[in-house]
C-alpha cells in the first residue's frame, strides 16, 4: 500500500515533462546529478550556522557595535504588581480604556499610573538596540558573502546572460561542485533562520517572514530534487543582491549615523525594486512560467514551482509598499529611516509617577474610583 502510494507520488509524469523522469538524474559517465539524499547535509550546515552566529555576535558584532557607538538608553522597569502582571500576560498587553479603569480600581492606582505601568512593561519586552544590531550584522555578513559567492558561481555561465538557457538539455544538466555548495549553504542558512525565528527580533511582518522562509526552503529543496538548479541559482542571487544593503542600513540606523543610513537605504530601495519587481518577475519568472510552455506541455511540477515563485512575488510587493512608505517619510525632512516593521519603543512623560504599588484601605485613607484619597497629613502625588 505504502509502496504503491510512494510510486504514485513520485511518478515521472507529475514532476517532469513528457518523455523525462527520475532516470535522467542517475549519475553516469562521470556526470553527477542532484540527489535527494544530498539535502540531509543542510541539517548539520544549519546547526553550524547557529553556532557560528553565536560566536560571531560575541566576538565581532558586539565590538563593532561599540566602535560605531551603538548604545541602549536605560529603561525604567515596571514596578512589581501581580494584578497588572497577570492581566498583561494572560489577557492583553494593550488594555482598553474600560479595562484600565477597572484595573485602576483593583490596584488602587490612578488611571495614568496604570497606563504608564503598561507602557513600561511593554518596553521591557522589546528587544534592545544592541540585540537588533547583532542580528543585523550577522545577516549583513552572510548576505554580502553569499551575493559575491553567487556572482562568482554564475558570472561565467551562459544562462546568466541568456536566461532561456536554464532549460537547455533539461533535466539532463550535470551538477557542478560550485552549484552544490551554493545550494547547500543557502538552504542551510534559511533553515537556521527558521529555527532561530523564535528568539530573533519579532517585527510587524513576523507572519510574512515565516511564510517567506518556508516558501524559500521549499523552493530551494524542490528545485534541487528536479534539477531546476540553473533557475534556482539565479533566484538566490537576485534575492541576495538587496538583502545585505538592507541589513547594513539597519546597522547604521541603530548606530545613529543618519546620513549614511539614508544613503544606503536609498540604494537598497533602488536595488530591491529593480531585482524583485523587475528582474525577478519579467525575466526569471517569465522564463520559468511562460517560456517553458513553448517547449513542454504543462505538468504538476511546473505549477508547483511557479506557485512558490508567485508566493514570494506577493511578499516582495508587500515589502515594496513598506519600503516606499519609508522612503516617502525620510526624503522630505531628511530624517533617519525607521523600519516600518519594527515595534517602536514608547516614550513617557514626566508628569506622572510611574510606581504603581498596591494600596490597601488603611486608617489614613481609602480607595475611591481608582484614586487613593489621603488624609491631611499626607500630600497627594497623583
N, C-alpha and C positions, 0 to 999 in steps of 0.2 A: 504493500500500500504506500509506504513512505517512499520507496524507490520509484514507484510509478509517479508519485506526486513530484519528486525531485526531477525526474525526466521531463515532466510537463513544464515545470517552472523554468528549467534551463534549456528548453527546446531551442534549436537554432533559429527557427522562423520568428521567435519572439524578439530576440536580441540582435539579429543580423539581417542584412538584406538577403533577398533570394539568391541562392547559389553559394552562400558563405555560412560559416559556422565555427564552433569551438575548435574543430580540427585544424582550422587555419592558424590557430595560435599555438600549435605544438612546435617546440624547438626542433630545428632540423638544419643540416648542412652548416653548422656553426652559427646559425642565426638564432638569436634569443628573442622571445616574445614575453609580454606581460603575463605573469602567473598569479592567480588569485591568492595563493599562499604567501606571496610577497607582502601582502598588505598586513600580515601579522607583525612584520618588522616595525610598523609605525607605532605599536604599543610601547615597546621599550624606548623608542625615539621620543615619544611624548613624555614618558617618565623622566628621561634625561633632560628634556626641556624644562620640566617643572623644577628639577634640582638645580640646573644651571641658572634658572631665573632667580632662585633664592640667593645663590652665590653672587650673581650679577647685581642684584638690588642692594646687597650689603656692601660689596667691595667697590662697585662702580657708581651706581645710581645715587647713593647717599652722599659720598664725597662730591659728586658732580652737583648735586642739589646745593650743598654748602658753598661750592665755588660760584654758582650762579646766584646765590643769595635767596634761595627758597626758604621761607620760614613760615611757621604757623603762629597765628596770633592766639594768645591764651584764651581758652574758652572758660566761661563761668558755668560750672556744673549745676544741674538742678538739685535742690535740697531734697533729702530723703522724704518721701511721702508715700506710704503704702497705698492709700486710696487712689491718688493720681497715677502712681506707677502701674497699679492693676488695670486702671482704665486705659492707660497708654498701651500696655502690652496686649490686652485682650479685646479691646473694643475699637479704639481709633486713636491715631496719632494727631488727627486734626478734628477735635470735637466741635460740634455746632454750638451756637450761642446758648441754646437752651440747655445743652449738656454742661457747658461751662458754668452756667448759673446754678445748676443742680450740684455740681462738684464743689462750687464755692460754698454752698450751704453745708455740704457734708464735711468739708475740711476746716471751715472757719476762716478761710482766706478770702480776700476780695476777688472780684471777677478779674481785675487786671493782674493780680498776683497769680491766679490760675493760668491766665493766658501766657504770662511770662514763664511760668514753670514749664508749660508745654513747648514754648519756643526753645528754651534751654535744653530740654530733654531731647527734642528733635535734633538740635545741633550736636548733642553728644554722639548720636548715631551716625552723623555724617562723616565721611572719610576725611582725613586730614589732607592738607595740601601736599605734604611730603609723600603720603601714600599715593596720591594721584600722580605725582612727578615720577615716582619709582616705576609705576605701571607704564606710564607713557614712554619713559626712557627705554624700558625693556622692549616694548613693541617697536619703537623707533629703530632700535639697533637691529632687530630681526628683519623688519620690512626693508630697511636700507640694504642690508646684506643680501636678502632674498631677491630684491629687484635687480641688483647688479649681477648676481649669480645667474638669475634667469636670463638676463640680457646676454651674458656670456654664452649660455647654453644655446640661445636662439639666433644670435647675430649672424652666424654663417649658414643658417638653414634656409633653403629656398622658400618654404612656406611662411617664413617671417615676412617676406616681401610680396608673395602671392598667396593669399590665404586659401584660395581654392585648392592648392596643392596638399592641404591636410587630408584630402580624400584620395590622393594618388595611391594606387595599389592597396586601398583599404579592403580588408583589415590585415593585410599581409605585410605591414610595415615593421621591420625589425626594431627592437628596443635598443637604444643607445645607453651606455653607462651613465652619461650625464643626465639623461631623462629619468633614469631610475632614481638617482639620488635627489634630483629636483623634486620629484613626486613624493618620495618617502619623507623628506624633510618638511615640505609644505604640509602634507597631510598630518604628520606627527605634530607640527606646531598647532594646527587648528584643533586637533584632538586635545592638546594641552590647554588651549583656551577654553574649550568646552568643559574640561574638568575643573579649571580654576575659576569659572564664571561665578560660582557661589561666593568666593572670597574677594573677587575683584570689585572695583568701584561700580555700583549699580547706578545706571543712568536712566533717563526717562524712556529711552528706546531699548530697555532691557529685553523685552519680549522679541523685538525685531532682531536684536543681536543673537538671541538663541536661535531664531529661525535661520538667520544668516549662517551661523556656524554649522548647524545641522545640514542645511542645503549645500554648503560648501563641501563638507565632509562626504556627503552622498554623491555630489557631482564628481569630486576627485576620485573617489573609490570606483564609481561606475565607469568613468572614462578609462580608468586603468583596466578594469575587467574586460571591456570590449575593444580595447586598443584605440580609444579616441585620444591617444597620447599627444598628438600634434595639436589638436584643438585645446586640450587641457593645459598644455604649457603656455599657449598664447593667452588663455583666460587668466591663469595665475599671474603672468607678467603684467597684464593690464590692471589687475587688482592691486598689485604691489606698487605700481607706479605712483599712486597718490597717497597711499597709507602712511608712508614714512614722513611725508610733508605734514600731514595732519598731526601726527604724534609729536613732531618737533615744534609745531605751533603751540600745542598744549604745554610742552615743556617751558617754552619762553613765556607763555601766559602765566603759569604758576610762579615763574621767577620774577614777574613784573616787568619784563622787557617789552614794553608796549609796541614800539615801532617795529622791532624785529618780529614780534608775534604777528602784527598786522601784515607785514610784508610777506612772511612765509604763508600765512593763511590765504592771502590773495593768490599766491602761486598754487597752493593746494586746491582752491576753488576752481581755478582755471584748468588744472590738470585733471581734477575729478570730473568736471563736465565734459572735457574732451575725451577722456578714456572711457568713462562709464556711460555717458549719454550719447556719444557719437561713435567712437571706435567699436565699443562692445556690441551695441545693437545693430549698427549699419554695416559693419564689416564682419565681425565674428559670428554673431547670432544669425545674420543673413546667410553666412556660409554654412552654418550647421543646420539651419531650419528651411531655407528656401532653395539654395543651390543643390543639396542632395536629391531633391525631388526630380531633378533633371537627369540623375544618374540611376536612382533606385526607386522602387515602389516603397511607400511608407510602411514602417514596421513599428512594433511597440517600443523597442529600444530607442528608436528615433524620437518618438513622442516623449518618452521618459526623460531623456537627456535634455531636450529642449524645454520641457516643462520645468525642470530645475533651473535652467537658464532664465526662464521668464520670472520665476520667483525671485531670483537675485536681481533682475532688472527692475522689478517693482520696488524692492528695497532701495535700489540706487536712486530711483525717482523720489522716494520718501526722504532719503537723506539729502538729496539735492535741494529739496524745498527748505530743509533746516539750514543748509549751508547758505543759500541765498538770503534767508532771513537774517543770518548773522552778518553777511556782507552788507546788507541794507542798513543794519544797525550801526556798524562801526565806521563806514565810509564818510557820512556827512560830518560827524563830530570828531572823527579820528580818535575814538575811544578804543580801549582794549577789547579784544574779541573775547566773548564768553561763550562757552559751549552750550548750545541750546538744549543739549541732552542732560546737562548737569543739574543736580539738585542744589540750588544755591543756598548758602548759609543765611539764616535770618538774623537781622540786626536787632538790637534792643535800644529802647530809650532809657534815659537815666532818671526819669521822674517817678519811678516806682520801685519799691524794694522787692527784689526777686526771691527772697527767702520766704517759703510758704510752709510753715510748720503747723501741725495740727494743734488747734487751740480748743480747749475744752471749757465748758462752763466753770466759772470759779466765783469766788466771792467778790472779785474785783470787776467782773463783767460777764457778759453772756453773748451768745451768737444770735444776730438778727439779720436775716436776709443776706447771709453770706459775709457780713462785716462784723468785726469784733468791736463791740462797744465797751470802752474802758471808762473807769471812774475818773474823777477829777484829779487823782494823784498821779495819773499817767498821761503821757502825750500820745496822741493818735498819729500813726505813721501813714495811714492809707490816704 
